[in-house]
Amino acid sequence: MSSLGEKHSGKRSDINYEAIDRLESFNAFVKKKNTFLFGITFTFLTFYILLPILAFTPVLQQKAIGSITWVWVYSAALFVMTIVLCTLYIKMASKFDKAAAAVLTEYDKA
């Protein structure tokens, strides 16, 4: 018996993509996934683009700890943010996979 992934991996020619697009669960899934992906991308890019902008302003040139300025603290925080966002994405990806499988199951029942 083939798994759901093999069944819907593109090897079947009888998939009606218009019918899947009309499913309410599919549209809710796509909206939720896009909201998450655009949100995480916006957060990532905003904080990375702010570094070169703020690095040459007095805001981040002030000393934070000893002779270490806030630029270095902000740069280190970018590494932490990257790890956190990647971890969050990995956890959410498994939920998105389950939601996609549920949509495909609903399509098969219809």
A tleap script that builds the chain and sets N, CA, C and O, in Angstrom:
source leaprc.protein.ff14SB
mol = sequence {
  NMET SER SER LEU GLY GLU LYS HIE SER GLY
  LYS ARG SER ASP ILE ASN TYR GLU ALA ILE
  ASP ARG LEU GLU SER PHE ASN ALA PHE VAL
  LYS LYS LYS ASN THR PHE LEU PHE GLY ILE
  THR PHE THR PHE LEU THR PHE TYR ILE LEU
  LEU PRO ILE LEU ALA PHE THR PRO VAL LEU
  GLN GLN LYS ALA ILE GLY SER ILE THR TRP
  VAL TRP VAL TYR SER ALA ALA LEU PHE VAL
  MET THR ILE VAL LEU CYS THR LEU TYR ILE
  LYS MET ALA SER LYS PHE ASP LYS ALA ALA
  ALA ALA VAL LEU THR GLU TYR ASP LYS CALA
}
set mol.1.N position { 0.843 -1.175 0.000 }
set mol.1.CA position { 0.000 0.000 0.000 }
set mol.1.C position { 0.890 1.241 0.000 }
set mol.1.O position { 1.836 1.325 0.784 }
set mol.2.N position { 0.601 2.187 -0.856 }
set mol.2.CA position { 1.437 3.385 -0.945 }
set mol.2.C position { 1.052 4.379 0.144 }
set mol.2.O position { -0.096 4.442 0.584 }
set mol.3.N position { 2.035 5.141 0.557 }
set mol.3.CA position { 1.767 6.149 1.579 }
set mol.3.C position { 1.094 7.358 0.936 }
set mol.3.O position { 1.046 7.492 -0.287 }
set mol.4.N position { 0.582 8.225 1.790 }
set mol.4.CA position { -0.109 9.418 1.298 }
set mol.4.C position { 0.829 10.297 0.496 }
set mol.4.O position { 0.427 10.884 -0.509 }
set mol.5.N position { 2.094 10.391 0.939 }
set mol.5.CA position { 3.064 11.208 0.216 }
set mol.5.C position { 3.327 10.683 -1.184 }
set mol.5.O position { 3.426 11.457 -2.136 }
set mol.6.N position { 3.441 9.364 -1.309 }
set mol.6.CA position { 3.653 8.782 -2.635 }
set mol.6.C position { 2.410 8.939 -3.495 }
set mol.6.O position { 2.497 9.163 -4.702 }
set mol.7.N position { 1.263 8.818 -2.862 }
set mol.7.CA position { 0.004 8.899 -3.591 }
set mol.7.C position { -0.189 10.280 -4.209 }
set mol.7.O position { -0.756 10.414 -5.293 }
set mol.8.N position { 0.292 11.307 -3.501 }
set mol.8.CA position { 0.091 12.681 -3.967 }
set mol.8.C position { 1.402 13.364 -4.331 }
set mol.8.O position { 1.495 14.589 -4.253 }
set mol.9.N position { 2.403 12.610 -4.723 }
set mol.9.CA position { 3.708 13.204 -5.012 }
set mol.9.C position { 3.813 13.748 -6.428 }
set mol.9.O position { 4.891 14.174 -6.843 }
set mol.10.N position { 2.722 13.742 -7.173 }
set mol.10.CA position { 2.764 14.241 -8.535 }
set mol.10.C position { 2.811 13.118 -9.540 }
set mol.10.O position { 2.802 13.378 -10.744 }
set mol.11.N position { 2.860 11.880 -9.094 }
set mol.11.CA position { 2.920 10.743 -9.999 }
set mol.11.C position { 1.533 10.370 -10.520 }
set mol.11.O position { 1.410 9.678 -11.530 }
set mol.12.N position { 0.495 10.829 -9.831 }
set mol.12.CA position { -0.868 10.560 -10.282 }
set mol.12.C position { -1.290 11.641 -11.261 }
set mol.12.O position { -0.980 12.817 -11.072 }
set mol.13.N position { -1.979 11.250 -12.280 }
set mol.13.CA position { -2.437 12.239 -13.258 }
set mol.13.C position { -3.908 12.582 -13.062 }
set mol.13.O position { -4.445 13.417 -13.790 }
set mol.14.N position { -4.573 11.951 -12.088 }
set mol.14.CA position { -5.998 12.178 -11.899 }
set mol.14.C position { -6.313 13.182 -10.790 }
set mol.14.O position { -7.446 13.227 -10.311 }
set mol.15.N position { -5.351 13.971 -10.381 }
set mol.15.CA position { -5.591 14.965 -9.333 }
set mol.15.C position { -6.252 16.190 -9.960 }
set mol.15.O position { -5.760 16.752 -10.939 }
set mol.16.N position { -7.356 16.579 -9.383 }
set mol.16.CA position { -8.086 17.758 -9.846 }
set mol.16.C position { -7.684 18.930 -8.950 }
set mol.16.O position { -8.228 19.103 -7.859 }
set mol.17.N position { -6.743 19.719 -9.415 }
set mol.17.CA position { -6.216 20.818 -8.609 }
set mol.17.C position { -7.249 21.914 -8.379 }
set mol.17.O position { -7.203 22.598 -7.357 }
set mol.18.N position { -8.175 22.090 -9.306 }
set mol.18.CA position { -9.234 23.078 -9.125 }
set mol.18.C position { -10.149 22.664 -7.975 }
set mol.18.O position { -10.609 23.509 -7.207 }
set mol.19.N position { -10.411 21.362 -7.858 }
set mol.19.CA position { -11.247 20.873 -6.755 }
set mol.19.C position { -10.544 21.079 -5.418 }
set mol.19.O position { -11.184 21.437 -4.430 }
set mol.20.N position { -9.238 20.855 -5.383 }
set mol.20.CA position { -8.482 21.078 -4.145 }
set mol.20.C position { -8.503 22.563 -3.802 }
set mol.20.O position { -8.645 22.932 -2.636 }
set mol.21.N position { -8.363 23.404 -4.801 }
set mol.21.CA position { -8.363 24.851 -4.574 }
set mol.21.C position { -9.701 25.342 -4.028 }
set mol.21.O position { -9.744 26.350 -3.322 }
set mol.22.N position { -10.774 24.659 -4.337 }
set mol.22.CA position { -12.100 25.054 -3.850 }
set mol.22.C position { -12.378 24.572 -2.427 }
set mol.22.O position { -13.352 25.009 -1.813 }
set mol.23.N position { -11.547 23.686 -1.895 }
set mol.23.CA position { -11.753 23.191 -0.536 }
set mol.23.C position { -11.480 24.301 0.478 }
set mol.23.O position { -10.452 24.975 0.419 }
set mol.24.N position { -12.406 24.473 1.395 }
set mol.24.CA position { -12.248 25.488 2.449 }
set mol.24.C position { -11.028 25.184 3.313 }
set mol.24.O position { -10.302 26.096 3.709 }
set mol.25.N position { -10.803 23.902 3.603 }
set mol.25.CA position { -9.657 23.523 4.440 }
set mol.25.C position { -8.329 23.842 3.754 }
set mol.25.O position { -7.362 24.215 4.418 }
set mol.26.N position { -8.278 23.699 2.436 }
set mol.26.CA position { -7.052 24.023 1.702 }
set mol.26.C position { -6.776 25.521 1.765 }
set mol.26.O position { -5.645 25.939 2.013 }
set mol.27.N position { -7.801 26.315 1.544 }
set mol.27.CA position { -7.609 27.773 1.573 }
set mol.27.C position { -7.232 28.259 2.970 }
set mol.27.O position { -6.418 29.171 3.110 }
set mol.28.N position { -7.815 27.659 3.994 }
set mol.28.CA position { -7.442 28.025 5.368 }
set mol.28.C position { -5.991 27.628 5.649 }
set mol.28.O position { -5.248 28.370 6.290 }
set mol.29.N position { -5.599 26.449 5.160 }
set mol.29.CA position { -4.223 25.977 5.332 }
set mol.29.C position { -3.233 26.918 4.647 }
set mol.29.O position { -2.221 27.297 5.237 }
set mol.30.N position { -3.526 27.292 3.407 }
set mol.30.CA position { -2.628 28.175 2.654 }
set mol.30.C position { -2.526 29.540 3.331 }
set mol.30.O position { -1.441 30.115 3.414 }
set mol.31.N position { -3.656 30.058 3.813 }
set mol.31.CA position { -3.650 31.362 4.477 }
set mol.31.C position { -2.811 31.313 5.758 }
set mol.31.O position { -2.019 32.216 6.026 }
set mol.32.N position { -2.995 30.253 6.539 }
set mol.32.CA position { -2.244 30.122 7.789 }
set mol.32.C position { -0.744 29.977 7.503 }
set mol.32.O position { 0.083 30.601 8.169 }
set mol.33.N position { -0.407 29.161 6.523 }
set mol.33.CA position { 0.999 28.949 6.192 }
set mol.33.C position { 1.637 30.224 5.649 }
set mol.33.O position { 2.752 30.574 6.036 }
set mol.34.N position { 0.940 30.915 4.759 }
set mol.34.CA position { 1.486 32.157 4.200 }
set mol.34.C position { 1.639 33.235 5.264 }
set mol.34.O position { 2.622 33.975 5.259 }
set mol.35.N position { 0.680 33.329 6.174 }
set mol.35.CA position { 0.776 34.305 7.259 }
set mol.35.C position { 2.020 34.036 8.096 }
set mol.35.O position { 2.765 34.957 8.431 }
set mol.36.N position { 2.237 32.774 8.428 }
set mol.36.CA position { 3.415 32.411 9.210 }
set mol.36.C position { 4.703 32.713 8.448 }
set mol.36.O position { 5.618 33.334 8.988 }
set mol.37.N position { 4.772 32.271 7.191 }
set mol.37.CA position { 6.005 32.445 6.413 }
set mol.37.C position { 6.323 33.910 6.141 }
set mol.37.O position { 7.476 34.327 6.251 }
set mol.38.N position { 5.308 34.691 5.787 }
set mol.38.CA position { 5.566 36.113 5.546 }
set mol.38.C position { 5.923 36.829 6.840 }
set mol.38.O position { 6.763 37.729 6.838 }
set mol.39.N position { 5.301 36.442 7.936 }
set mol.39.CA position { 5.613 37.047 9.230 }
set mol.39.C position { 7.035 36.770 9.665 }
set mol.39.O position { 7.748 37.673 10.103 }
set mol.40.N position { 7.447 35.516 9.543 }
set mol.40.CA position { 8.803 35.143 9.956 }
set mol.40.C position { 9.842 35.773 9.022 }
set mol.40.O position { 10.915 36.176 9.471 }
set mol.41.N position { 9.532 35.857 7.739 }
set mol.41.CA position { 10.440 36.489 6.774 }
set mol.41.C position { 10.557 37.978 7.044 }
set mol.41.O position { 11.659 38.526 7.009 }
set mol.42.N position { 9.437 38.643 7.313 }
set mol.42.CA position { 9.446 40.076 7.615 }
set mol.42.C position { 10.276 40.351 8.866 }
set mol.42.O position { 11.079 41.285 8.886 }
set mol.43.N position { 10.087 39.549 9.902 }
set mol.43.CA position { 10.848 39.718 11.141 }
set mol.43.C position { 12.343 39.557 10.882 }
set mol.43.O position { 13.148 40.384 11.311 }
set mol.44.N position { 12.706 38.488 10.177 }
set mol.44.CA position { 14.103 38.197 9.881 }
set mol.44.C position { 14.749 39.345 9.102 }
set mol.44.O position { 15.805 39.849 9.485 }
set mol.45.N position { 14.104 39.749 8.009 }
set mol.45.CA position { 14.688 40.795 7.163 }
set mol.45.C position { 14.737 42.146 7.862 }
set mol.45.O position { 15.702 42.893 7.700 }
set mol.46.N position { 13.715 42.463 8.632 }
set mol.46.CA position { 13.692 43.749 9.336 }
set mol.46.C position { 14.885 43.869 10.273 }
set mol.46.O position { 15.597 44.873 10.243 }
set mol.47.N position { 15.109 42.855 11.105 }
set mol.47.CA position { 16.210 42.934 12.059 }
set mol.47.C position { 17.573 42.882 11.387 }
set mol.47.O position { 18.520 43.500 11.873 }
set mol.48.N position { 17.691 42.156 10.276 }
set mol.48.CA position { 18.969 42.121 9.571 }
set mol.48.C position { 19.241 43.424 8.817 }
set mol.48.O position { 20.386 43.872 8.769 }
set mol.49.N position { 18.240 44.023 8.246 }
set mol.49.CA position { 18.435 45.274 7.507 }
set mol.49.C position { 18.690 46.434 8.465 }
set mol.49.O position { 19.385 47.387 8.114 }
set mol.50.N position { 18.136 46.360 9.663 }
set mol.50.CA position { 18.363 47.434 10.634 }
set mol.50.C position { 19.812 47.498 11.125 }
set mol.50.O position { 20.271 48.560 11.545 }
set mol.51.N position { 20.525 46.392 11.079 }
set mol.51.CA position { 21.912 46.410 11.576 }
set mol.51.C position { 22.791 47.404 10.828 }
set mol.51.O position { 23.397 48.257 11.476 }
set mol.52.N position { 22.896 47.346 9.502 }
set mol.52.CA position { 23.760 48.331 8.843 }
set mol.52.C position { 23.218 49.761 8.936 }
set mol.52.O position { 23.984 50.722 8.857 }
set mol.53.N position { 21.927 49.896 9.100 }
set mol.53.CA position { 21.351 51.241 9.234 }
set mol.53.C position { 21.694 51.827 10.595 }
set mol.53.O position { 22.123 52.976 10.695 }
set mol.54.N position { 21.502 51.030 11.642 }
set mol.54.CA position { 21.732 51.526 13.005 }
set mol.54.C position { 23.188 51.471 13.442 }
set mol.54.O position { 23.560 52.126 14.415 }
set mol.55.N position { 24.014 50.709 12.751 }
set mol.55.CA position { 25.407 50.525 13.179 }
set mol.55.C position { 26.203 51.818 13.169 }
set mol.55.O position { 27.123 51.990 13.968 }
set mol.56.N position { 25.858 52.717 12.278 }
set mol.56.CA position { 26.619 53.963 12.157 }
set mol.56.C position { 25.892 55.150 12.777 }
set mol.56.O position { 26.211 56.304 12.492 }
set mol.57.N position { 24.934 54.860 13.610 }
set mol.57.CA position { 24.228 55.914 14.330 }
set mol.57.C position { 24.657 55.879 15.794 }
set mol.57.O position { 25.184 54.870 16.263 }
set mol.58.N position { 24.439 56.950 16.500 }
set mol.58.CA position { 24.805 56.972 17.924 }
set mol.58.C position { 24.029 55.960 18.766 }
set mol.58.O position { 24.438 55.640 19.882 }
set mol.59.N position { 22.918 55.457 18.239 }
set mol.59.CA position { 22.083 54.523 18.996 }
set mol.59.C position { 22.871 53.278 19.401 }
set mol.59.O position { 22.842 52.878 20.565 }
set mol.60.N position { 23.566 52.670 18.458 }
set mol.60.CA position { 24.293 51.437 18.747 }
set mol.60.C position { 25.786 51.647 19.000 }
set mol.60.O position { 26.503 50.680 19.257 }
set mol.61.N position { 26.258 52.870 18.934 }
set mol.61.CA position { 27.677 53.138 19.164 }
set mol.61.C position { 28.005 53.339 20.646 }
set mol.61.O position { 29.171 53.446 21.024 }
set mol.62.N position { 26.981 53.388 21.462 }
set mol.62.CA position { 27.216 53.569 22.907 }
set mol.62.C position { 27.733 52.265 23.508 }
set mol.62.O position { 27.432 51.173 23.026 }
set mol.63.N position { 28.517 52.409 24.571 }
set mol.63.CA position { 29.092 51.235 25.220 }
set mol.63.C position { 28.017 50.500 26.018 }
set mol.63.O position { 27.219 51.105 26.734 }
set mol.64.N position { 28.024 49.164 25.868 }
set mol.64.CA position { 27.057 48.332 26.578 }
set mol.64.C position { 27.707 47.697 27.804 }
set mol.64.O position { 27.243 47.870 28.931 }
set mol.65.N position { 28.795 46.957 27.563 }
set mol.65.CA position { 29.506 46.272 28.643 }
set mol.65.C position { 30.999 46.523 28.420 }
set mol.65.O position { 31.568 46.032 27.446 }
set mol.66.N position { 31.624 47.271 29.299 }
set mol.66.CA position { 33.041 47.591 29.134 }
set mol.66.C position { 33.247 48.365 27.839 }
set mol.66.O position { 32.623 49.406 27.630 }
set mol.67.N position { 34.120 47.862 26.969 }
set mol.67.CA position { 34.362 48.549 25.702 }
set mol.67.C position { 33.537 47.963 24.557 }
set mol.67.O position { 33.721 48.344 23.401 }
set mol.68.N position { 32.632 47.043 24.873 }
set mol.68.CA position { 31.764 46.429 23.857 }
set mol.68.C position { 30.568 47.348 23.619 }
set mol.68.O position { 29.854 47.726 24.548 }
set mol.69.N position { 30.375 47.692 22.361 }
set mol.69.CA position { 29.253 48.576 22.029 }
set mol.69.C position { 27.998 47.760 21.738 }
set mol.69.O position { 28.049 46.536 21.612 }
set mol.70.N position { 26.871 48.462 21.634 }
set mol.70.CA position { 25.590 47.811 21.369 }
set mol.70.C position { 25.549 47.173 19.979 }
set mol.70.O position { 24.731 46.286 19.738 }
set mol.71.N position { 26.413 47.607 19.065 }
set mol.71.CA position { 26.471 46.978 17.740 }
set mol.71.C position { 26.812 45.498 17.895 }
set mol.71.O position { 26.208 44.646 17.242 }
set mol.72.N position { 27.777 45.194 18.758 }
set mol.72.CA position { 28.183 43.803 18.958 }
set mol.72.C position { 27.080 43.001 19.641 }
set mol.72.O position { 26.856 41.836 19.310 }
set mol.73.N position { 26.402 43.619 20.580 }
set mol.73.CA position { 25.292 42.942 21.269 }
set mol.73.C position { 24.175 42.658 20.268 }
set mol.73.O position { 23.613 41.563 20.254 }
set mol.74.N position { 23.856 43.639 19.437 }
set mol.74.CA position { 22.815 43.480 18.420 }
set mol.74.C position { 23.203 42.390 17.418 }
set mol.74.O position { 22.369 41.578 17.017 }
set mol.75.N position { 24.470 42.380 17.020 }
set mol.75.CA position { 24.951 41.363 16.072 }
set mol.75.C position { 24.863 39.964 16.667 }
set mol.75.O position { 24.467 39.025 15.976 }
set mol.76.N position { 25.218 39.814 17.914 }
set mol.76.CA position { 25.112 38.518 18.576 }
set mol.76.C position { 23.649 38.098 18.698 }
set mol.76.O position { 23.318 36.921 18.558 }
set mol.77.N position { 22.778 39.070 18.962 }
set mol.77.CA position { 21.347 38.778 19.067 }
set mol.77.C position { 20.781 38.302 17.726 }
set mol.77.O position { 19.821 37.533 17.701 }
set mol.78.N position { 21.363 38.748 16.623 }
set mol.78.CA position { 20.915 38.283 15.305 }
set mol.78.C position { 21.169 36.783 15.142 }
set mol.78.O position { 20.359 36.078 14.540 }
set mol.79.N position { 22.280 36.300 15.668 }
set mol.79.CA position { 22.547 34.858 15.610 }
set mol.79.C position { 21.521 34.083 16.435 }
set mol.79.O position { 21.014 33.047 16.006 }
set mol.80.N position { 21.231 34.599 17.612 }
set mol.80.CA position { 20.225 33.961 18.474 }
set mol.80.C position { 18.867 33.975 17.787 }
set mol.80.O position { 18.151 32.974 17.792 }
set mol.81.N position { 18.515 35.123 17.192 }
set mol.81.CA position { 17.231 35.232 16.496 }
set mol.81.C position { 17.147 34.225 15.348 }
set mol.81.O position { 16.102 33.607 15.145 }
set mol.82.N position { 18.230 34.056 14.601 }
set mol.82.CA position { 18.243 33.111 13.488 }
set mol.82.C position { 17.993 31.691 13.979 }
set mol.82.O position { 17.213 30.953 13.377 }
set mol.83.N position { 18.639 31.312 15.052 }
set mol.83.CA position { 18.448 29.973 15.610 }
set mol.83.C position { 17.009 29.796 16.098 }
set mol.83.O position { 16.402 28.749 15.868 }
set mol.84.N position { 16.469 30.797 16.760 }
set mol.84.CA position { 15.088 30.721 17.263 }
set mol.84.C position { 14.098 30.617 16.103 }
set mol.84.O position { 13.185 29.792 16.145 }
set mol.85.N position { 14.264 31.438 15.075 }
set mol.85.CA position { 13.345 31.399 13.938 }
set mol.85.C position { 13.440 30.080 13.180 }
set mol.85.O position { 12.425 29.550 12.728 }
set mol.86.N position { 14.647 29.550 13.040 }
set mol.86.CA position { 14.801 28.247 12.369 }
set mol.86.C position { 14.147 27.136 13.182 }
set mol.86.O position { 13.490 26.262 12.617 }
set mol.87.N position { 14.315 27.159 14.481 }
set mol.87.CA position { 13.683 26.170 15.351 }
set mol.87.C position { 12.171 26.280 15.273 }
set mol.87.O position { 11.476 25.267 15.194 }
set mol.88.N position { 11.663 27.485 15.295 }
set mol.88.CA position { 10.223 27.709 15.184 }
set mol.88.C position { 9.700 27.203 13.841 }
set mol.88.O position { 8.635 26.589 13.777 }
set mol.89.N position { 10.443 27.458 12.779 }
set mol.89.CA position { 10.027 26.980 11.457 }
set mol.89.C position { 9.994 25.452 11.406 }
set mol.89.O position { 9.065 24.872 10.844 }
set mol.90.N position { 10.987 24.809 11.982 }
set mol.90.CA position { 11.034 23.340 11.976 }
set mol.90.C position { 9.827 22.769 12.707 }
set mol.90.O position { 9.224 21.799 12.249 }
set mol.91.N position { 9.469 23.368 13.848 }
set mol.91.CA position { 8.304 22.890 14.596 }
set mol.91.C position { 7.017 23.131 13.817 }
set mol.91.O position { 6.131 22.277 13.805 }
set mol.92.N position { 6.910 24.273 13.174 }
set mol.92.CA position { 5.696 24.586 12.421 }
set mol.92.C position { 5.603 23.769 11.135 }
set mol.92.O position { 4.501 23.465 10.679 }
set mol.93.N position { 6.737 23.412 10.549 }
set mol.93.CA position { 6.723 22.647 9.297 }
set mol.93.C position { 6.051 21.295 9.487 }
set mol.93.O position { 5.328 20.838 8.601 }
set mol.94.N position { 6.274 20.652 10.619 }
set mol.94.CA position { 5.624 19.365 10.856 }
set mol.94.C position { 4.115 19.538 10.996 }
set mol.94.O position { 3.349 18.679 10.559 }
set mol.95.N position { 3.686 20.638 11.599 }
set mol.95.CA position { 2.244 20.914 11.697 }
set mol.95.C position { 1.661 21.195 10.315 }
set mol.95.O position { 0.548 20.767 10.008 }
set mol.96.N position { 2.407 21.911 9.491 }
set mol.96.CA position { 1.930 22.191 8.136 }
set mol.96.C position { 1.851 20.915 7.305 }
set mol.96.O position { 0.946 20.763 6.486 }
set mol.97.N position { 2.793 20.000 7.512 }
set mol.97.CA position { 2.743 18.722 6.800 }
set mol.97.C position { 1.491 17.936 7.173 }
set mol.97.O position { 0.843 17.341 6.311 }
set mol.98.N position { 1.157 17.938 8.457 }
set mol.98.CA position { -0.047 17.236 8.911 }
set mol.98.C position { -1.303 17.896 8.347 }
set mol.98.O position { -2.244 17.206 7.953 }
set mol.99.N position { -1.322 19.222 8.308 }
set mol.99.CA position { -2.477 19.936 7.758 }
set mol.99.C position { -2.621 19.660 6.266 }
set mol.99.O position { -3.737 19.503 5.771 }
set mol.100.N position { -1.507 19.600 5.547 }
set mol.100.CA position { -1.554 19.296 4.109 }
set mol.100.C position { -2.055 17.869 3.884 }
set mol.100.O position { -2.827 17.615 2.959 }
set mol.101.N position { -1.614 16.948 4.727 }
set mol.101.CA position { -2.085 15.562 4.612 }
set mol.101.C position { -3.584 15.484 4.880 }
set mol.101.O position { -4.293 14.714 4.231 }
set mol.102.N position { -4.071 16.281 5.836 }
set mol.102.CA position { -5.509 16.295 6.141 }
set mol.102.C position { -6.298 16.843 4.948 }
set mol.102.O position { -7.384 16.350 4.643 }
set mol.103.N position { -5.762 17.847 4.282 }
set mol.103.CA position { -6.428 18.393 3.084 }
set mol.103.C position { -6.496 17.333 1.987 }
set mol.103.O position { -7.528 17.164 1.337 }
set mol.104.N position { -5.396 16.629 1.791 }
set mol.104.CA position { -5.375 15.584 0.757 }
set mol.104.C position { -6.316 14.439 1.094 }
set mol.104.O position { -6.930 13.853 0.203 }
set mol.105.N position { -6.429 14.119 2.376 }
set mol.105.CA position { -7.363 13.079 2.805 }
set mol.105.C position { -8.802 13.531 2.523 }
set mol.105.O position { -9.628 12.752 2.048 }
set mol.106.N position { -9.081 14.787 2.821 }
set mol.106.CA position { -10.422 15.344 2.553 }
set mol.106.C position { -10.707 15.317 1.048 }
set mol.106.O position { -11.823 15.011 0.628 }
set mol.107.N position { -9.706 15.634 0.251 }
set mol.107.CA position { -9.876 15.591 -1.215 }
set mol.107.C position { -10.182 14.162 -1.676 }
set mol.107.O position { -11.050 13.952 -2.523 }
set mol.108.N position { -9.476 13.195 -1.122 }
set mol.108.CA position { -9.695 11.794 -1.507 }
set mol.108.C position { -11.100 11.320 -1.144 }
set mol.108.O position { -11.693 10.516 -1.863 }
set mol.109.N position { -11.635 11.824 -0.016 }
set mol.109.CA position { -12.977 11.413 0.412 }
set mol.109.C position { -14.067 12.053 -0.442 }
set mol.109.O position { -15.159 11.503 -0.584 }
set mol.110.N position { -13.763 13.215 -1.005 }
set mol.110.CA position { -14.780 13.949 -1.795 }
set mol.110.C position { -15.005 13.331 -3.166 }
set mol.110.O position { -15.821 13.828 -3.942 }
savepdb mol mol.pdb
quit
